[in-house]
Amino acid sequence: MARRLNSEIKVLPNGDWIFREAKIEQKDILEYFRKNLKEAEDGIYIDNQYGEFSENGYLELFGYPLNLIRVWEKEEELYFLSDSGEELPLSSLQIAADSEGELFARKKGNTFLKYKLARNVSSVLSEHLSESAHGLKLVFPNREISILETNENPKVSLPKEFQNL
């Protein structure tokens, strides 16, 4: 079983990653963290594996920890590239609007782990946006996808065991 701990990492509203009040700027470290982000029922953690040893370092989120940075069409499906290196088909994602009206994405089945849409990705999706009495939709030649309008935001607290320490 993995050891649980407070990683002391925060993601700010502007997307900066902070460790003990210092901005994390090393691209390889940020890439490792993003690739290893996982969701649990009580928060978001970085899954660190060292041979037989493993630990789950929990983060506090005030902003989106992941970004969808590129979009393209392949075989009548939209695909997104995240800054964690994942290629995600639109069919695996839920697109929604947050409490500020900004679009975000999350993998179907996830609750906390969300992706901010980069400006270029939002621009491409805006070409497919349609508003009706039933709300926002992404409209494609072969299907329509409803966009949930939520009161959500990117904030995720640390699990209770790490709060007020």
N, C-alpha and C positions, 0 to 999 in steps of 0.2 A: 504494500500500500504506500502511496506517495505521501511524503511529508507535506503538510499544509503550512504556508507562512505568508506574512504580509511582505510583498516584494518591495514596498515603499516606492512604487512607481505610480505616477498619476498621469492621465492623459487630459490635457487642458482643453477648454472649448475650441481653441484654434488648432487643435490636433498635435501640439507639441507633447512629447513624452518627457517627463521630469522624474529624476531619481534624486531624492534628498535635496530638493530645491535647485538642482542643476539640470539643464536641458541635455538630453541624450541626443548627440548629433552624429555618432558613428553609424553610417548607413548599414554596415554589416550586422551590427548589434540590433538595430531597429528591425532589419529584415528577419533576423532570427526570432526576435520577440513576436513579430506579427505572424510568422509562419507557425508558431507554437501556441498561439492564443486558443484557448478552449473555454467553453461555457459549462458551468455547473448550475445547479438549482439555486445556489446562494451567491453567484458572482461570476467574474471573468478571471481567468488565471493564465499564466505562462507555464506550460508543461515543460519542465527541464528533465532530461534523461541523462544520467551519467553511468553507463554500464547497468549494473543492477540497482543503483541508487536513483530515485526519482523524487522530485519535489514539485509542488504546485504553488507558484508565487502569485498571490492575488493582487489585482490592481484596483485602483479607484478611478472611475471614468467621469469626466466632466465634458468630454468631447468624444467624437467617434475615433476609435483606435485603428480602424481599417478604412481604406479608400478604394473605390472602383475607379481606376485611372485610364482605362481604355475600353472601347466597345467596338465590336465588328460583327458582321453577319456571316454565318457559315451554314450551309445546308438548311436554309429557311429558319434558322434559330439565331438569336442574338447571344453573343458571348461577351463576358466582361473579364478584364484582367484586374486583379487586385494588387495592391502594393505588398501583399504577402507572397505574390508569385502565383496565386491560384487562378485558373481559368474556370469561370463559372457560367453555365448556360442560364439564360433568363428563366427557363422552366424550373430551375432549382432554387430560385429566389422569390421573395415577396418584396414588392416595391410598395412603399408607403410614404405618406407625408407626416412629418413630425409636428410638434406643437407650434413651431414657427412657420409651418407650411413648406419646409424644405423636404425634398425627396431623399429618402435613404433606402437601403436594401438590407435584407438579412436572409440567411439561408432558411428555407422552410423548416420548421421545427425548432428554430432558435428563438430565444426571447431577448437576451441581453446583448449578444454580439452582433453589432450593426456596422454597415459600411456607409460612409459618406460618398456621395457621387461627386467626382471631380467635375469642374465646370465643362470640360469638353464632353464628358459622358452625359451630363444634364442637357447640354445643347443638342446632342443627337436624339435623346429621348424626347425632348420637347417637340421635335418634328412629328412625333407619334401621339402626342397628348391631345385628348379631347375632353371637353367638359360638357356634362349633360345634367338633367334633373337628378340623375342617379349618382352623380359625383364624377370624379376624374377617372379616365381610362387611358390605357395605352392601346392604340388601334393599329393593327397590322393587317395586311391583306388576308391572312388566313386565321386570325383570331383577335380577340379583345381581352385585355387584362385589366381588371378593376384595381384601382389604387386606393388602398385604405387611407382614410384621413384619421390620424390618431392624435392623441394628446401626449404622445410619448416624446422623450428626449433621449440623448445619449447617456445620461447619467446612470452609473451603476456604483453602488456603495460597496465597501469592503464587507465581507461576512461579519456577522455580529462578534465573533470571537476575536477579531482584530480591531474593532472600534474602541475608541477611548483608551488606548494603551499608552 
